[in-house]
Amino acid sequence: MHIAVAALFANAVRYLLFAVAEQTVDSSTAGIINATTPLWTVVLALAVRHQKVVTNWQAAGLIVGFAGAVLIFTPWHTAGGLVSAGGLECLAASVSYAVSYIYMDRFLARRGIGPVVLSACALAHSRTPVLSTPPPAARRPPRAGRRAPPPARRAART
């Protein structure tokens, strides 16, 4: 049962949310939000009392990490992607991964299961919810950007 819950948060939910989110946000925005996963892991570990004390180095790391994420968004004005539905889905995917780290550490890591076996079991368990989940009906299909000019025009430009 624990492996199924870990697989749900580590694989199924995370990849489904990123797949849906990247239909509406840039991959750079999704990548930046995904890079905040370690920060969310520490915050959630503190929130659920999995980690009792915050060291000065951890507090400094959290502050610098979140400031760095904000700094990356600011110069390119991509913060609009962050507060969109796709941006929130990316954020939920990152938090889902953080939940899986804490869950696996609490319930699976100290049982003597090897990391390769744990990963294989998690991937095997995550395939069922992903394959049985219908695509969101309210989503529009992804739109292609500007179309390429006809071949005759391309040849004339070169």
C-alpha positions in Angstrom: 0.0 0.0 0.0 2.8 2.4 0.9 4.5 1.9 -2.5 1.2 2.7 -4.3 0.8 6.0 -2.5 4.5 6.9 -3.1 4.1 6.0 -6.8 0.9 8.1 -7.0 2.7 11.2 -5.7 6.1 10.6 -7.3 5.1 9.5 -10.7 1.4 9.5 -11.7 0.3 12.9 -10.3 3.5 14.7 -11.1 3.9 13.6 -14.7 0.2 14.1 -15.5 0.2 17.6 -14.1 3.3 18.6 -16.0 1.9 17.1 -19.2 -1.3 19.1 -18.8 0.4 22.3 -17.6 2.9 22.4 -20.5 0.0 22.9 -22.9 -0.4 26.4 -21.6 3.0 27.5 -20.2 6.5 27.6 -21.6 8.9 24.8 -20.9 11.2 27.4 -19.3 8.5 28.3 -16.8 7.8 24.7 -16.1 11.5 24.0 -15.6 12.0 26.9 -13.2 9.0 25.8 -11.1 10.3 22.2 -11.2 13.6 23.4 -9.9 11.9 24.5 -6.7 11.1 20.9 -5.7 13.9 20.7 -3.1 12.7 23.9 -1.5 9.1 22.6 -1.2 10.5 19.4 0.2 12.2 21.2 3.1 9.1 23.4 3.7 6.8 20.4 3.8 9.2 18.4 6.0 9.0 21.2 8.5 5.2 21.6 8.1 4.5 18.0 8.9 7.1 17.8 11.6 9.2 15.3 9.7 12.1 17.5 10.3 12.1 19.0 13.8 14.7 21.8 13.6 15.8 24.2 10.9 19.5 24.9 10.9 20.9 28.4 10.0 22.3 26.9 6.8 18.9 25.4 5.8 17.1 28.7 6.5 19.7 30.6 4.5 19.4 28.0 1.7 15.6 28.4 1.6 15.8 32.2 1.5 18.4 32.1 -1.2 16.6 29.4 -3.2 13.2 31.2 -3.2 14.9 34.5 -3.9 16.7 32.9 -6.8 13.5 31.5 -8.3 11.9 35.0 -8.1 15.0 36.5 -9.6 14.9 34.1 -12.6 11.2 35.0 -13.2 11.6 38.8 -12.9 13.9 39.8 -15.8 11.9 38.0 -18.5 8.5 38.9 -17.1 7.4 35.3 -17.1 5.7 35.7 -13.7 2.4 35.8 -15.7 3.0 32.1 -16.5 3.4 31.4 -12.8 0.0 32.6 -11.8 -1.8 31.0 -14.7 -3.6 27.6 -14.5 -0.6 25.9 -16.1 1.8 27.5 -13.7 -0.2 26.4 -10.7 -0.4 22.9 -12.2 3.5 22.9 -12.4 3.6 24.1 -8.8 1.3 21.3 -7.7 3.5 18.8 -9.6 6.6 20.1 -7.7 4.8 19.9 -4.4 3.6 16.4 -5.3 7.2 15.3 -5.8 8.1 16.8 -2.5 5.3 14.9 -0.8 6.6 11.7 -2.3 10.1 12.3 -0.9 8.8 12.8 2.6 6.4 9.9 2.3 9.0 7.5 1.0 11.5 8.6 3.7 9.0 8.0 6.4 7.4 4.7 5.3 9.7 3.0 2.8 13.4 4.1 3.0 14.2 2.3 6.2 12.8 -1.1 5.3 15.8 -2.5 3.6 14.4 -2.1 0.1 17.1 -1.3 -2.5 16.8 1.9 -4.4 16.5 0.1 -7.8 13.7 -2.2 -6.5 11.9 0.8 -4.9 12.1 2.8 -8.1 10.9 -0.2 -10.3 8.0 -0.9 -7.9 7.0 2.7 -7.9 7.0 2.9 -11.7 5.1 -0.3 -12.0 2.4 0.9 -9.6 2.1 4.3 -11.2 1.3 3.1 -14.6 -2.3 2.0 -13.7 -3.6 5.4 -12.5 -2.0 7.2 -15.4 -3.4 4.8 -18.0 -6.9 4.8 -16.5 -7.1 8.7 -16.2 -9.0 10.3 -19.1 -7.6 13.5 -20.5 -9.1 16.6 -19.1 -12.1 17.5 -21.2 -12.0 21.2 -20.6 -8.5 21.6 -22.1 -8.0 22.8 -25.6 -5.5 21.0 -27.7 -2.1 22.6 -27.9 -1.8 25.4 -30.5 1.1 25.5 -32.9 2.9 28.7 -33.0 3.5 30.7 -36.2 3.4 28.4 -39.2 6.4 28.0 -41.4 6.2 29.7 -44.8 5.6 27.6 -47.9 8.7 26.0 -49.4 8.8 28.5 -52.3 9.1 31.4 -49.9 11.7 29.7 -47.8 13.9 29.2 -50.9 13.5 32.9 -51.9 14.6 34.1 -48.4 18.0 32.2 -48.5 
